[in-house]
């Protein structure tokens, strides 16, 4: 049993106490939810991570993806992006590096931040196989598990593993009418390996071994949706749902082994299908925390996908998602820069706050009431302080100053608040 799952036997860990204090929730209630697997607290025993709770009854959390690519690798830039993401409210980070110095990038992020860090180990296995044997499809099983173990020992708190892609699900994709096919990079690595070798996915076939490694290092597994839809037309199809059914079984096995587990979800989903996707996942995966990318609710907004994903993310979190993976304006176009990271985090924070308010979270409502009072009192500094991005509203007001502090240039002397205040 991992340290956190010992809570199921009556022990309340320091991590649980800290999360309970931060969330304003009863410690024993949180202890029970962790023991049931309805809440996860990703904290690798090899790293001093600031505990963050994800799941039932807690505030919606935000993840920011970072990482180098073969086209652009700059360790200092990735650290700057990591720090900006945390500064503007990211609760967790994922290093998706595929550049030649991916180990250096991961090490630097671990050393410069204390929020939970996630990775996709199959990237490392694929890169290594490509260098040693000429292609990703030449990965060996040992490559996959060595990457997982190396990253676990280094202190990675949660890992995306695409264990739900199987020989059968890959065949379903081949027979389907999908437009985009497989858009998950990790999913594509494994699907290509399965087809090339005509063997079962090692992360599915040897799932018990994967659980042993995760349990030894207190790594939370994030069961990846390798068959997530890459466009609205592919949403909620047979391959996606077939993989989800497999993930439901893998959740059960992880819990029985004392390993914390959450499940990843789509992707590109029409607005009218978002709520159903959340409810199906929660049912099939028995309340496991749900980690969604977006969802992106229209494919027609390249350059603005932080907005499309915030729309989908707000509805997803209101409907049951617990963890939103941000999407930046650079999605589908390029590796994100510092500004893209900031805008992606802020957009996701807006979505999370909207959902938390709708779900009745006290802390979320307290902030809304503070902002309402600050606006009524023309307390500009308080408004800047409460804003997700304090610099932008401040610069906006400074750009169009007024002679009097209890107005702005939108209404001036005809400000509704002033008129009512002065005549009541």
N, C-alpha and C positions, 0 to 999 in steps of 0.2 A: 504494500500500500504506500502511496506517496504521502508526504507529510500532510497535504491538504485533505486527502481522503480519510486520514485518520480522524478527521472531524466527525465522521459518521459513527465513530465509537465513543463520542462524547468529548473529544478534545477540540478546543477552539484555538487555532494557531494565531501567531502574531499577525500574519497576513490577513486573516479573517477579521481580527479586531480592527486593524487599520482601515480596511475597506468599509467595515460597518460604521466606523466613526466618520469617514469621508462622505458616505452615502446617507448618513442619518437613519440607519436601519438597525433593528434589534440584532444583537450579536448572535443569539441562539437561532433566530429565524434564518440569518445568513448562513450559519453553520449547517443547518438542515438542507438548505438549497445547494450548497457546495457538495454535501454528501450525496445528494440525489443526482448531481450532475446538471442541475438547472442553472448553476452559476459556475464559471471558471475564473481562477485567479492565476494567470500565467506567470510563474516565477521559477526559473531554473535554479536548482540548488547551487550551481557553480557561478552564479552572478548575483550581485546585490541590486535587485530590481525593485523599483518602487511599486508596491502592490496595486493592481488595478482590477476591479471586479467587472465581469462581463456576464450579463444574463438577467434572469427573471427579477423584476422589481427594482432594478438598478437603473441609473441614468444611462442613456444611449452613449456608447463610446465610439471614438473616431480613430481610424488607422490611416497613416500616410505611407504610401509606397515610395521608396527611394532606390538608388542603385545605379551603377555604371553599366555601360553597354560596350560592345566591341567598337562602336562608332564614337563613343565619347566616354572617357574615363578620367576623372579628376577627383582624387580622394578629398581634397580640401573643399571642393564644391559640394560633394555629398554630405560632408560634415556640416557645412553651412546650411544646406537644405534640411538636414535632420534637426538642427537647432531652431531654425525658423518654424518648422512644423510643430515642434513642442511648444515654442513661444506662443503660437497662435491657437493652441488647444488640442493638438493631437495627443491621444491617450496612449497610442502605441505606434511603432514603426515597423515596416517590413523592408528588409534589404533584398532587392531582387537583382543584384549585380550579376552580370554575365561577361564583364570585361576581363582582360587577362590577369588583373590584380584583384580579383574578387575577394580573396582572403584578407588583403590589406584593408579594403573598404569595410568589410564586416567587423574586423578588429577595431578600426577607428570609431565606428558607430557605437560599438559596445562600450568603448572607453570614454566616449564623450557624452553619453546620455544614460539616463536611468529608467526610462519607460520600458515596458515590455517590448522585446524585439522578436520579430518573426522572420522566417526565411522559407525558401522553397528548395530543399536539398537536391531535388532532381536536376536543378540547373547546374549545380556543381558536378554532379555525376555525368551529365551530358557534355559539359565543357571538357572535362578530363578525358572522356572517351573520344571526343572529337580530336583532341590533341594527340592522344596515344594511338588511337586505332582508326582515325580518319573520318569518323561519322558518329553522330549521336546514337544511331541505331546499333552501334557496336558496343554500347554499354554492357557491362557484366553485372550480375546481381550484386557482387561484392562492391562495385563502384557505388551503387545506390546506398547500401547500408553503411559503407565506410563514410560517405558524405554525411549521412544522418548522425552517425556516432561522433564524428569529428565536430560537427556543429553543436551537438548536445554537450560535449565536453567543454566547448568554448563558452557556453553560457546562453545559447539561443533559447528564448522562453517559449515560443510556440512555432510549430512547423506546419506548413501546408504539405500534405501528402495526398497524392491522387490515387488512393487505394480503391476507389469505386469504378475505375476504368478496367474492364475485363475483356477477355476474348469475345464474350457474348455482347457486351455493350458496344464494342467497336464494330461488330458486325451489324448491330442495329443502326449505327450511324451510316454505314455503307449502304444500307437498304432504304434509309430515310430520304426525304425530299428536302433536306436542309440546304439552304442557300450558302451559308458561311462555313459549314462543316465544323471543325474543331478550332476554336479561337484561343483556348487556354494554352499557353506555351508549355507548361508542365504536362498538361493533358496531351498535347501534340507529341511531346518527347516520348511519352509512354505508349500512346496509340501507334506511333510509327515503329517503336521497338516491338510491340506485340505483333504487328503485321509482318515485319521483317523476319522475326524469329519464329513466328507461329507458336508462341508459348504464352502461358498465362502471366499476367502482371505480377512481378515479384513482390510488390507492395501490397498486393491482395493475397497472393499465395502464401507469403511468409508474414502475414499480418501479426501473428503472435510474437515473432521475433522483433518486429517493429515496436510492439507494445512493451517488450522487455527493455529495450533501449530507452523509450520514453519514460517508463516507470523508474528506471535507475537514476535518471537525471532530473526528474520532475519536469519533463517537457510536456506542454499541452499540445495535443494533436488538433490540427485544423483540417478536417477532411475536405479536400479540395473538390470543387465542381468542375472537373476536367471537361465535361460535356455541356457546360453552360452555353446558352444561346448567344451568338455574336451579332444578332440583329433581331428586330422585333418579329420578323416573319418566322423565326425559328423558336420563339419562346414557347415554353410549356409543352414541348413535343415529347415523343416517346423516348428518345435517347436521354434527354434531361431527366425525365421522371424515372426511367429505369435505373439510372445511376443513383438517384436519390433513395430508391428502395434499398439498394445495396448499402448505402451510407447509413441508413437506419439500423441495419444489422451490425455494422461496424461500430456504431455508437454504443450499442448494447455490450459488445465484446470489450470495448475499451473500458467502460464503467466496471464491468466484472473483473477486469485486471487492475483496477485502481488507477487508471490513467485519465486525466482530465481531457475532455474532448469537446470541440465545437464543430459546426458544419458550415461550409461556405455555400453561397447561393448566387443566383444570377444577378447581374448580367444585364442584358437588353430585354426589357419586359414592357409591354403596353400597360398604360396606367390601370386599365380595367382588370388586369391579371395579377397585379402586384399583391393585393391582399390575399387572394387565393393561394399564391405561391408561398406566402409566409405561413398561412394556416396549414397547408399540406406538409411543409417541412416540420413544423412544430409537432404535428400529429405523428408523422412517419418516424421522426427522430426522438420521440418521447421527451419533448421539452428541452432538447439540447440548445445551447446558445447559438443563434443564427448570425452569420457574418456575411454581409452582402456587398457586392461591388455595385455601387449606385443605389438601385438599378437605374440604368439609362432608359428614359421613356420615349425618346424619339431619336432616330438616326440622322436627322437632318441638321445637326448643330455642331459640326466640327469647329473647334475654337471656343465653344461655349458649353462643352460637355460637363463642366463643373456645375452649370445651372440645370441641365437635363437630369443629372444624377442627384442633385439636391431635391428636385421635385419628387423623383422616385424614392429617394432615401427617406424623406419625411413621411411619405405614405407607408413605406416598408417598416420603419421604426414604430409608427403608430399601430401597425398591424401585427407586430410581434418580433421584428428584427432587433437584435441587441447590439450589433457592432457594424458600423458603416465604414467601408473602405472608400476613402475619398477618390474622386476623379478630378483631374486637373484640366485646364483649358487646352493642354497639349495632348490629351488623350487621342489616340488614333493618328497623331501627326508627328510627334517627336518626343525625345526624352525631356521631361519637364525641367525648367529652370527654377531659380529661387522664387521669382514672382509667381510662377505657376503653382508651386507648392503652397505658397501662402494663400492664394485665391482658392485652391482646392480645399484646404483645411477650413477656411472661413465658410465656404459654401456648405460643407458637411456639418460644421458646427451649427449653422442656421437650421439645417434639416433636423439635426438631433434635438435642438431646443424646441422647435415647433412640435415635434413628436412627443417630447417629454411633457410639454404643457398640455397637449391633448390627452396624454395618459395620466395627467393629474399629479405629476411629481412635485412635491412641495418646494424643493430647491429651485426648480425651474420657474414655478409661479412666484416665488419670493423675488427673483430677479426681474420678472415682468412688472411686479408691483413697484419695485424700486425705480425702474425706468419711467413708469407712469408718473410717479411723484416728482422725479427729476425734471421731466418735461413740463409738468404743471408749474413748477417753481422756476423754470428757465435756468436750471442748474446745469450749465453746459459741461462743466468739468466732470460732474457725476455721470452724465450721459456718455462722455468719452470713456470713462472708466468702466462702465457696464458694457460698452459695445464690444463685439468680438474683434473688431479692428479699430482701435482707438485713434490711430493716426488719420484714417480716411475722413471721418466726420469732422475732425478738428481742422484739417486742411480745407475741407469743403466750406466750412463756416468762415475761416480766415480769408478765403478767396473772395468772399462777398460780405465784408463786414458792415455792421450797422452802428449808428451813433449810440443807440440804447441797447442794453444787454437783454432786455425782456422782449425781444422780437428777432425775427430773421428777415431776410430780403424777400422771402416768398410772399408774405402778407403785409409786412411793415406795420404801420399804425392800425391796419384793419385786422390784426391778429385776433382770431376768435377767442383765444385764452385771455388776452388782455382786455377785450371788450367786456366779456362776462365778469372777469375779476374786478374791473373798475366800476361795474354797475350793479354789483350784488352786495 
